[in-house]
Amino acid sequence: MYVSIDRDNMRFLHKHPDYSTVSNVSWIEAPHVSLLVTPIDYSHFLKDFTDLELRLLYRNTTGVDHTAYGGDALRAILQELAERLPDTDADPREARLQADYIDQDNQEPFVYVKGALRPAKSGDLWEPEALKAPRSDNEEVIAAAVRLRPAQPRATAASTPAAASTGSRAARPAAAPRTPTAPRQGGVREKIWARADSMWEEAGKPTDKSTVLALRKRMMDALEEEGVKRTSSSNELGNWQKARIP
């Protein structure tokens, strides 16, 4: 089961057993925000979220503040909460066709329509409705279970071809696998993310801010040569950086 998260406003948007369906419906209704699509049972669920973001996500889902827990305990509580979110009533084929109908550079929300081949236009002030679920009565048990888990083995250092060929300093220890994110399949976003991933890996996966900004400019140059507008690549590369680089 997969969920999409609006990272700009910290709220769950859609939930569905099919990854592509969650991605397509979320892109139809929320192309104007930074989106994340992740499996709920992922071992690193919400791992790159700060405590503040976790608390905001909890409050926007349950309607109540949460101050008793943080860190992995709150992630586990949100994971259990996500499992109880209502499923989005969407047809995979319809979601794909409706997403394909929308222009690739679109930044205005549309509305997914069940039983239709085209999405509906949204009103000026329309926003997709966040998924809601009540808080669990067993949060103490969920948090305690996290504290009892055995420690995970530390990651070992990983080298990259780029680091070896340029003689740069050793690569940083391999980070935990990052949560899958949601560039729309088959469109400009997918091209941007693929190009960014490729160039980032070739550069040795740098994390220094100034180095990454310089690399993003080179990414935009490369994407412009492939027919992607700089405004489109600039906006989407911001989303890519948030998701990929700690």
Secondary structure, 3 states (H helix, E strand, C coil): CEEEEECCCCEEEEEECCHHHHHHHHHHHCCCCCEEEEECCCCCCCCCCCHHHHHHHHHHHHCCCCCCCCHHHHHHHHHHHHHCCCCCCCCHHHHHHHHHHCCCCCCCCEECCCCCCCCEECCCCCCCCCCCCCCCCCHHHHHHHHHCCCCCCCCCECCCHHHHHHCCCCCCECCCCCCCCCCCCCCHHHHHHHHHHHHHHHCCCCCCHHHHHHHHHHHHHHHHHCCCCHHHHHHHHHHHHHHHCC
